[in-house]
Amino acid sequence: MFSIDLTVKNTAFPASIQRKSSEDAEAVYQTVLSAMRSGNPDIIELECEGKVEKKIAIRASEISGIQITQKDGSASGSGKTPGFFALASE
């Protein structure tokens, strides 16, 4: 499962959705990136594959960052903190 996290201006926590395949996650990433580059205040609507009832709509001009991370599904996780400001452990 892949998580796509969107950082929104003046918002403390990222909005996130999930995709089952890396290709689908990359397609969402490219769609959002194109909308960010356009500079138009269009609204992007995204649905989550992990939780089908989860939908988000965000004005493209308010998105300040996007990140894709892979979730391994284990209880312990990979040891990495999700988000843009996670520190790499060495």
Backbone torsions as a table, in degrees:
resi	resn	phi	psi	omega
1	MET	NA	139.7	-179.8
2	PHE	-116.6	135.4	178.4
3	SER	-105.7	132.0	176.2
4	ILE	-110.7	113.9	-177.5
5	ASP	-104.6	130.0	178.1
6	LEU	-112.1	125.2	173.8
7	THR	-91.1	126.1	-177.6
8	VAL	-110.1	137.1	-179.1
9	LYS	-54.5	140.0	177.6
10	ASN	60.3	26.7	177.6
11	THR	-127.9	131.0	-174.9
12	ALA	-72.4	-34.1	-174.9
13	PHE	-115.7	144.8	-179.9
14	PRO	-73.0	151.8	169.4
15	ALA	-88.9	139.9	-177.5
16	SER	-140.3	150.1	173.8
17	ILE	-133.3	170.4	-179.2
18	GLN	-125.1	149.6	173.3
19	ARG	-131.7	148.0	-177.0
20	LYS	-79.1	-31.9	-177.2
21	SER	-118.3	155.7	178.8
22	SER	-65.5	-32.9	179.2
23	GLU	-64.9	-42.9	178.2
24	ASP	-66.6	-39.5	178.4
25	ALA	-64.0	-41.6	178.9
26	GLU	-65.5	-37.0	178.6
27	ALA	-64.4	-41.9	176.8
28	VAL	-64.4	-44.6	178.7
29	TYR	-55.2	-48.6	-178.6
30	GLN	-65.7	-37.3	177.8
31	THR	-62.6	-46.9	-179.7
32	VAL	-67.2	-42.4	179.0
33	LEU	-59.5	-43.5	178.0
34	SER	-62.1	-41.8	179.0
35	ALA	-65.4	-38.8	178.3
36	MET	-64.6	-41.1	-178.4
37	ARG	-69.4	-28.4	-176.6
38	SER	-67.1	-29.7	180.0
39	GLY	79.0	-2.5	178.5
40	ASN	-78.2	148.3	179.8
41	PRO	-84.2	29.3	-179.9
42	ASP	-62.1	154.6	178.7
43	ILE	-95.7	132.4	176.8
44	ILE	-103.0	127.2	176.6
45	GLU	-108.5	129.4	-178.7
46	LEU	-130.6	144.6	176.5
47	GLU	-117.6	151.9	-178.1
48	CYS	-97.2	132.6	175.7
49	GLU	-80.9	-26.5	179.9
50	GLY	-72.5	-40.1	177.3
51	LYS	-127.6	99.2	-171.6
52	VAL	-63.0	-21.1	179.3
53	GLU	-82.2	-6.9	-177.0
54	LYS	-90.4	121.1	177.0
55	LYS	-134.5	147.4	174.8
56	ILE	-134.9	149.8	174.6
57	ALA	-131.7	124.7	-176.0
58	ILE	-133.5	138.5	174.8
59	ARG	-71.4	123.9	-174.7
60	ALA	-56.5	-35.8	-178.5
61	SER	-70.0	-12.4	179.6
62	GLU	-96.2	-5.9	179.7
63	ILE	-82.3	127.0	-179.8
64	SER	-108.7	-10.6	179.1
65	GLY	-167.2	156.8	177.6
66	ILE	-142.0	144.6	-178.0
67	GLN	-146.2	140.8	173.4
68	ILE	-111.5	131.7	174.5
69	THR	-132.3	149.0	178.3
70	GLN	-97.5	131.8	176.6
71	LYS	-100.8	130.3	-176.8
72	ASP	-87.6	-12.2	176.0
73	GLY	85.0	-3.3	179.1
74	SER	-83.8	156.5	-178.1
75	ALA	-66.8	-35.0	-177.6
76	SER	-81.4	-20.9	-179.4
77	GLY	73.1	-172.9	-177.7
78	SER	-91.2	-2.2	-178.0
79	GLY	86.7	-0.1	179.3
80	LYS	-98.7	138.7	177.0
81	THR	-81.7	131.3	179.5
82	PRO	-69.7	155.2	176.7
83	GLY	116.1	171.9	-175.1
84	PHE	-78.8	-21.2	-172.8
85	PHE	-107.7	20.7	177.9
86	ALA	-69.6	138.6	179.6
87	LEU	-91.2	139.8	177.5
88	ALA	-76.8	135.3	176.8
89	SER	-94.6	136.1	-176.7
90	GLU	-119.6	NA	NA
